[in-house]
Amino acid sequence: MSVLDLATATHNEARQGEAIMPLAQDIKQYHKRFYIESYGCAMNFADSEVVASILNENGFGATTDLTEADLILINTCSIRDKAEQTVRKRLTEFKRLKAARKDILVGVLGCMAERLKSKFLEEEQLVDLVVGPDAYRSIPALVTEAESGQKGVDVLLSREETYADIAPVRLGSNGVTAFVSIMRGCNNMCSFCVVPFTRGRERSRDAYSIIAECQDLFGKGYREVTLLGQNVDSYYWTAETGTETVTFAMLLEKVALISPLLRVRFSTSHPKDITDEVLFTIRKYDNICNYIHLPVQSGSTRILQLMNRTYTREWYIAKFNRIREILPDCGLSTDVICGFCTETEEDHQQTLSLMTYCRFNLSYMYFYSERPGTLAERRYTDDVPETVKKRRLAEVVDVQRRFAYEGMLLDVGKTFKVLIEGNSKKSDQDWAGRNDQNKMIVFPKTTVDHKPGDYVWVNISSCTSATLMGELVPGETD
Ligand code: SF4
């Protein structure tokens, strides 16, 4: 499933269809303004930060005010039909703006742009440029052409492009946590997934450009980085000289060695590629977070084979046990799809029983949405009625909520090291932050002058299925 619909920094709060807006920039130094909305997974948010950097280099400053933008960009998701419907609805809202100001340009980026290509221009008249995930360097030239009335499309996928030399402009950032993309594309061909078609083949980014970006972030006061990729465990970079190769475990270690005060997270892992080497590296460094997002998708081996997930139920459980063996307290989350083609009640019960066995801390749960051009669309019939899909999804959500709550209850009375990210959503009298298991913790501010980016210790006194609540342990900071 897409990277962390996933999940870590501020962007995590963004659910499907909820956009993240840019932080306004000091417009005076730019002669034009752009407005960008990002949808979908963390990879898209990270890409929007690359786009912002490219536009800054070409005289565009970010604005959060749609009405003053010269260029409106929407970075789209195509993982589910609903995500695409959200984009189309948003485009209709831009129509009024464009009717009022003819010179406004509208551009569509991301996976939906890549999937539809020039068809987007036919289907959505107001769109001036369509740019795929590997073609963002061409945006300035396409904008110049569009300003002279020439609509533009660039959806060429690349086997090399990683934007390694572009310093992302942090959008909507809390100044504490940041995404760092380490690779692009995906070589797995899960039958339900559009990503290999919209993001192309896997390629790993230069390890030293990743380390430099993390060092730069640490220098700017960030205290947590999430290393991003559709399948980070297959990260494998070779220096041009051929004299050095860096695996994912080695990259994790190099980033962790920047400073013990820099927390390191990563997402997403494909179960088949996560190695003991990675698990032992997590155990070796306190600042590599004890949390793994390990999508399972289904608990039925028959369905996993139709999904082309390359592992069986038994194999996944063995991997889960191995993680528990090496990292006993590891926070674990997953993705589940209900109602995949030909799924029977028995298959569904297999998913419920696997979730009962694994008791995930968190799950991203969906019902199957057939995607055009995927293996599943070409080979199978989407034959599970939507009412059944929704009923099964509701049962999966119930099971998840129950076990998540039971898991949180076990944390009451414990004390955790928390990285303050900012005010809690509910009250600015409370701080919010996460422990290294990726659990959100909310606690009252005290007279001690803490700030976002500080590590503090919190004793847990109560919980919900999604949040732990507690009190600061006086005098305990890092
Ligand atoms: S093809 Fe599979 S591994 Fe790759 S992004 Fe899609 S779901 Fe994830």
Boltz pocket constraint, residues with backbone or C-beta under 6 A from the ligand:
constraints:
  - pocket:
      binder: B
      contacts: [[A, 1], [A, 2], [A, 186], [A, 187], [A, 188], [A, 189], [A, 190], [A, 193], [A, 194], [A, 195], [A, 196], [A, 230], [A, 231], [A, 270]]
      max_distance: 6.0
